Amino acid sequence: MSRAIRIAAAVALLALLGACAHPISITPDLASIPPSQPSVQKNAVFVIAAEDRDREVTTGGGGGDQVRYFPYREIESGMFQTLSSIYAKVTLLRTATDKLLLDASKASYVFLPTVATESSSKSLVTWPPTDFSVTITYKVQDPAGKVVYDNSVQGKGQATFDEFKRERGLAGRLAMQDALKKFKAQVEAATELK
Amino acid sequence: MIRLAIRFALIALALIVASGCTALAPNYNSSVENMQKLRDSGAAPARVGTFEPKLVSGQSNDYISLRASNMVSPYSGKFTTYIEEALKADLAAARLLDEKSNVVIGGTVTKNDVSVASFSEGTGEIEAKVTVTRDGQVRYDKVKSAKITFESSFVGGIAIPNGRNAYPRLVQNFVAALFADPDFIAALK
């Protein structure tokens, strides 16, 4: 009888854990994106729709578990800071189709980013990801809606057990920071976005 | 049976690693809406001074207990520093942080807690007396507070990370309450 109870308890625990998608934070450290005087004296807008902001995604972790997080919500302050270090005034909009808001922003460029993430772990017994990637794919339109530039960058982050034991989303945070750093360099180098 | 025991031990180990011990609170995640509001408010540049801890009994500036786990601040190990860094981050993003400014934001934190004691709903609260001084003269002196509720769980592996992830949003709410106060903005002008 006691053996049956033990087996049942183990099965219940396995079922509980098998269903686990652990919430993590991958917010970039804004100190890794130091504010600087803008190099382009034009305004820019970037658009992250409310439904994207509130979209939670689930990707792989270790030991058969998964992790869940909000990639758009976590990247938007870093993207604001990154673009603010390039353009005179940056505004976040929740839609690209509101002409009144676009006109009010006096933006020369409208950035339309999408964010894709992947994660995995080499570990069989711990769930936080050891490898993470963040891909920012973006189109840039002029105020008339014509696409003037499009490109993408991929940031990567790795974390070992000793590193992530105090910060479960470390690999993700590092991947976010790497992606934003590459995004900044790419936008600064694009002659179409001067 | 032995294989089952080994599997059980591995799961128990993973549980301990996943939800026990001490873990950092996530970094502060600025609200772009907060930063834009501050930037467009007409406020003059300021610097962030010190927030002193004067916490109610049972709360610590060094850690927040989340069941079997302690959450610590990623900023010098102090939650008052977390609040200082949050204000610095938002002021910097709005290009209103000036370390040489004679306008100084500071205060005393009286409540700072997150709880996942309930299996259904987690809660968090920050309360602080915030001051703004210009050349040493007090221009603003008010108690501001923020609360948050979030989903909790019977399972520590879910409730504890939810509690950790709620902290930056709690600080964001506190900063939003401050920036939404016309008297605070007026004190910065």
Chai-1 contact restraints between the chains, C-beta under 6 A:
chainA,res_idxA,chainB,res_idxB,connection_type,confidence,min_distance_angstrom,max_distance_angstrom,comment,restraint_id
A,A10,B,L4,contact,1.0,0.0,6.0,A-B,restraint_1
A,A10,B,F8,contact,1.0,0.0,6.0,A-B,restraint_2
A,H22,B,P161,contact,1.0,0.0,6.0,A-B,restraint_3
A,P23,B,P161,contact,1.0,0.0,6.0,A-B,restraint_4
A,P23,B,N162,contact,1.0,0.0,6.0,A-B,restraint_5
A,P23,B,N165,contact,1.0,0.0,6.0,A-B,restraint_6
A,S25,B,P26,contact,1.0,0.0,6.0,A-B,restraint_7
A,S25,B,N165,contact,1.0,0.0,6.0,A-B,restraint_8
A,T27,B,P26,contact,1.0,0.0,6.0,A-B,restraint_9
A,T27,B,N27,contact,1.0,0.0,6.0,A-B,restraint_10
A,T27,B,N29,contact,1.0,0.0,6.0,A-B,restraint_11
A,D29,B,N27,contact,1.0,0.0,6.0,A-B,restraint_12
A,L30,B,A89,contact,1.0,0.0,6.0,A-B,restraint_13
A,P35,B,A92,contact,1.0,0.0,6.0,A-B,restraint_14
A,G63,B,A14,contact,1.0,0.0,6.0,A-B,restraint_15
A,E76,B,V32,contact,1.0,0.0,6.0,A-B,restraint_16
A,S77,B,N29,contact,1.0,0.0,6.0,A-B,restraint_17
A,S77,B,S30,contact,1.0,0.0,6.0,A-B,restraint_18
A,S77,B,V32,contact,1.0,0.0,6.0,A-B,restraint_19
A,F80,B,V32,contact,1.0,0.0,6.0,A-B,restraint_20
A,Q81,B,A93,contact,1.0,0.0,6.0,A-B,restraint_21
A,L92,B,V32,contact,1.0,0.0,6.0,A-B,restraint_22
A,V125,B,L10,contact,1.0,0.0,6.0,A-B,restraint_23
A,V125,B,L13,contact,1.0,0.0,6.0,A-B,restraint_24
A,V125,B,A14,contact,1.0,0.0,6.0,A-B,restraint_25
A,T126,B,V17,contact,1.0,0.0,6.0,A-B,restraint_26
A,W127,B,A18,contact,1.0,0.0,6.0,A-B,restraint_27
A,R166,B,A23,contact,1.0,0.0,6.0,A-B,restraint_28
A,R166,B,L24,contact,1.0,0.0,6.0,A-B,restraint_29
A,E167,B,L24,contact,1.0,0.0,6.0,A-B,restraint_30
